[in-house]
């Protein structure tokens, strides 16, 4: 809200240089802003009394957008990469999958390790949990289990994240 849109009885006013002017009626604050040929901008509407600043609205909006862009630049998106295994996987194949998962973890991604069961393999789901445990054990130096192994339909999945 800016200028005449501010209808509060009393507002706390901050000057154009950041100095505290004090608590006054919104009409008085608006007059001060007009005298300085600037706008009265409500910057903290939930405070008691609401906080308003005397500043150039266009410049204020530009600074706000720039701060948001900087914050977005510093954000890092974490992807979840998937590694699929089968219950009758050989140790060399398992080592290859472990190395692939290690690369994903070093890049900063999370890894979802899925053990897929087909046909008669479904009858022996619980006895094959050790494959996921071995997988996590081999990556224990660079990862931590974020979500332990859990049965999801025809598969068992676990999520690993990079160790901090």
C-alpha positions in Angstrom: 0.0 0.0 0.0 1.2 3.5 -0.8 0.2 7.1 -0.2 -3.6 7.5 0.1 -4.2 3.8 0.3 -2.9 3.7 3.9 -5.9 4.2 6.1 -4.5 3.4 9.5 -5.1 5.9 12.3 -1.4 5.8 13.5 1.7 4.7 11.7 5.4 4.5 12.7 7.3 6.5 10.1 10.9 5.9 8.9 12.5 8.8 7.0 14.1 8.6 3.5 17.6 8.1 5.0 16.5 5.3 7.4 16.1 7.5 10.5 13.2 6.9 12.8 10.8 9.9 12.7 8.2 8.5 15.1 4.5 7.6 15.5 2.0 9.9 13.9 -1.3 9.8 12.0 -1.2 8.5 8.4 -2.4 11.9 7.1 0.6 13.7 8.7 3.0 11.1 7.4 1.5 11.4 3.9 2.0 15.2 4.1 5.7 14.7 5.1 6.1 12.4 2.1 4.5 15.0 -0.2 6.8 17.8 1.1 9.9 15.6 0.4 8.3 14.8 -3.1 8.4 11.1 -2.3 5.9 8.3 -1.6 4.7 6.9 1.7 5.1 3.1 1.5 3.7 0.6 4.1 6.6 -1.9 4.6 5.3 -3.8 7.7 1.5 -3.9 7.8 1.3 -6.5 10.6 3.4 -4.5 13.1 1.6 -2.5 15.9 1.4 0.3 14.7 2.1 -0.4 11.0 5.5 0.7 9.8 5.7 3.1 6.8 8.7 4.5 5.0 9.2 7.7 3.1 10.9 6.7 -0.2 10.6 6.7 -4.0 8.1 3.9 -4.8 9.7 2.9 -8.1 13.2 2.7 -6.6 11.8 0.7 -3.6 10.1 -1.8 -5.9 13.3 -2.1 -8.0 15.4 -2.8 -4.9 12.9 -5.4 -3.7 12.9 -7.3 -7.1 16.7 -7.2 -7.1 16.9 -8.7 -3.6 14.5 -11.5 -4.6 16.6 -12.3 -7.7 19.8 -12.5 -5.5 18.0 -14.9 -3.1 16.9 -17.1 -6.1 20.5 -17.2 -7.4 21.8 -18.6 -4.1 19.1 -21.3 -3.9 20.2 -24.8 -4.9 17.7 -27.2 -6.4 18.2 -30.8 -5.2 17.1 -33.5 -7.7 16.3 -37.1 -6.9 18.2 -39.5 -9.1 17.0 -43.1 -9.2 19.1 -46.3 -9.2 17.1 -49.5 -10.0 18.2 -52.9 -8.8 16.8 -56.4 -9.1 16.8 -59.1 -6.4 19.2 -61.4 -8.3 21.9 -58.8 -8.9 25.5 -59.9 -9.1 28.2 -58.2 -6.9 30.0 -56.5 -9.9 26.7 -55.1 -11.2 25.9 -53.9 -7.7 29.3 -52.2 -7.5 28.6 -50.4 -10.8 25.3 -49.1 -9.4 27.1 -48.0 -6.2 29.6 -46.0 -8.2 26.8 -44.4 -10.2 25.0 -43.4 -7.0 28.3 -42.1 -5.5 28.6 -39.7 -8.5 25.1 -38.5 -8.0 25.7 -37.9 -4.3 28.9 -36.0 -4.9 27.0 -33.6 -7.3 24.6 -32.9 -4.4 21.6 -34.9 -5.6 19.6 -37.3 -3.5 19.5 -40.9 -4.7 16.4 -43.2 -4.6 17.5 -46.8 -4.6 14.7 -49.0 -5.9 14.7 -52.8 -5.7 12.1 -54.1 -8.2 10.3 -57.5 -7.9 8.7 -59.4 -10.7 6.6 -62.6 -10.7 7.7 -65.1 -8.0 10.2 -62.7 -6.6 7.3 -61.0 -4.9 7.0 -63.9 -2.5 10.5 -63.3 -1.2 10.4 -59.5 -0.7 11.5 -59.4 2.9 14.4 -61.8 2.4 16.0 -59.5 -0.2 16.1 -56.3 2.0 19.7 -57.1 2.7 20.6 -55.9 -0.9 19.4 -52.4 0.0 21.2 -52.6 3.3 24.5 -53.6 1.5 24.0 -50.8 -0.9 23.6 -48.2 1.9 26.6 -49.8 3.8 28.9 -49.4 0.7 27.9 -45.7 0.5 28.1 -45.0 4.3 31.3 -42.9 3.9 29.6 -40.3 1.7 25.8 -40.7 2.4 23.2 -41.0 5.1 19.8 -42.8 4.9 17.2 -40.1 4.6 14.3 -42.5 4.2 14.7 -46.2 5.2 13.7 -49.1 2.9 10.0 -49.4 2.6 7.7 -51.6 0.4 5.9 -49.6 -2.3 3.7 -51.9 -4.4 6.0 -54.2 -6.5 9.2 -52.5 -5.3 11.2 -51.6 -2.2 12.7 -48.1 -2.1 15.1 -46.2 0.1 16.4 -42.6 -0.3 20.0 -41.6 0.4 21.2 -38.0 0.8 24.7 -36.5 0.9 26.5 -36.5 4.2 26.9 -33.0 5.6 
